[in-house]
Amino acid sequence: MFAAQILFRTAASGTALAAACVIFNAKQTVDVMGMSFDAKYTYSPAFKFFAFANAIACGFTFLSLVMVMLFSRHGFTASVYFMFFLHDLLMMSLVLSGVVAGTVIGAVGRDGNSKTGWLKVCNRFEKYCRQVSTSLILSYVAMICLLVLTITSAAKFRN
């Protein structure tokens, strides 16, 4: 159980950090008919939320990793498992809400929306869209790791 906690907390923190780094550095400039257009994550409130949700989750999950190592010396009690359960549930919810927001805006960027007049942008900003997709995939991995941690913490608290 201790090894699984270390593994999943390290994976969740690492993939959330990677997702945040990729989206923070996602940008591309293209020229269309002599005019220059930029794509950056800061242009979308949903992508900003996605980026900061991953950064926050990375930091707090890393702190929980340190706490797991500290508590391992003194033993885990039911209240400690409950604390980790609440932490993991909160971090999973934060990452899930961020990745859903990013996925929705990414889908609009990829497909557009003809009913509202929103144009596709991924046919012009391929590099930027690949970076966003990579970041979303990494964030989904972090969310799954946090889900596993939430389930295992709940199960251990219940026992």
N, C-alpha and C positions, 0 to 999 in steps of 0.2 A: 504494500500500500504506500509506503514511504517513497519507494522508487517511482511509482506511478505518479504521485503528487509532484515530485521533482521534475519528471519527464514532461508531464502535461503543462505545468506552470512555466517551465523553460520554453517549451514549444509555443504556448500561447503568448508569452511575453515577446519572444523572438519574432514570431510571425506578425504580431501587431506592430512591433517596431519596424519591421521591413515594409509592411503595408503603409505605415505613416511616412516613412522615408521616401518610398516610391511616389506616393501622391504629392508630397511636399515638393518633389523635384520634377513632377510631370508638367511639362510645358512644351509648346511648339509654336513656331511662327511660320506662316505660309503667305505667299504673295499671290493674289488673285487680281488679274487685270491691272497690275501696277500698284495695287494697294496692299498693305501689310496687315495681317490679322493674327492675333495672338490667342492661344488657348492656355489657360492656367487654372489650377484648382480653385484659386481665390475668386474666380468669376462666378462661382456657383455656391450659394449658401449650403446646399446639400453636401457638396464635396468638402467644404470647410468643416462642417459638422463631422463628416466621415473621417477626415484627417485627424481632427482633434480628439474624436472618440477613440481612435486607435492609439494615439499618443498617450492619452490618459489611462486607457486600459493597460498599455504596456508598462507604464510606471507603477500602477497599483498592483498589477500582477507580479511584477518583479519584487515589490515590497512583500507581497504575500509569500513569494518563494523564500525570501529571507526569513520571514516569520515561521514558515514550515520548518526550516532548518533549526531555528532557535527552539521551537516547541518540541522538536524531535528529541532533544536532550532531556526534557523534563516529562515527556509523555503527553499524549493527547487525551483531553477530557471531552465530555459531551459538549460542554460550552465552547471549547476551542473548535470542535467540528462544526458547531452551529455558527460561529463567527466566520469560519471559512466558507460555509454554505451561503451565508448572506453576501459575503464578498464576491464569491464566484457568480452568484445569481445576478448581482448588480453589474459586474463587469461583463457578463454574457449579454445582459439586456442592453447595456451601452453599446457594445460592439455590434450586436444584432440590429439595433436601431440605426447605427451609422452605416452599416453595410447595406441595409435595405434602402436607405436614402440614396446612397451612392449608386446602387444597382438601378433604381428607378430613373435617376437622371442620366445614367449611362445608357439605359435603353432608349430614352428619348434622343440622346445624342447619336446613337447608332441608327435608330429607325425613323426619327422625326415623328411628327404628328400632324397629318394633313388636315385634320378637322380644326385644329387650333392655329395652323400656319407655322408650326415649328419645323424648321428644316433639319435634315440630317447634317451632322458635322463630321462624323467619323470618316466619310468619304474624302474629306479635305485634310483632316488632322489625324492621319493614321497612327503616327508615332505616339501622339498624346493619348489616343484611345487605347492603344496597346498598353501603355503605362498604367492607365486607369484600370484596365481589365486585370492586369497583373496585381495591382494593389487590392482590387476587390477579391480576387482568388485568395491572396494571402490573408485577408481579413476574414473570409469564410473559414479558413483553416483555424485561425485564432478563435473564432466563435465556436467551432466544433470542439476544440480543446477545452474551452471554458464550459461548454455544455457537459462534457465528460466529467470535468472537475465538480460541477454543480451536482451532478447525479451521484458521484462517489461521496462527496461531502454529506449530502442528504442521507445516503444509505448508512454511512458510518455514524452520523448523528442519531439516526433512528435506532441503530443497534446499541 
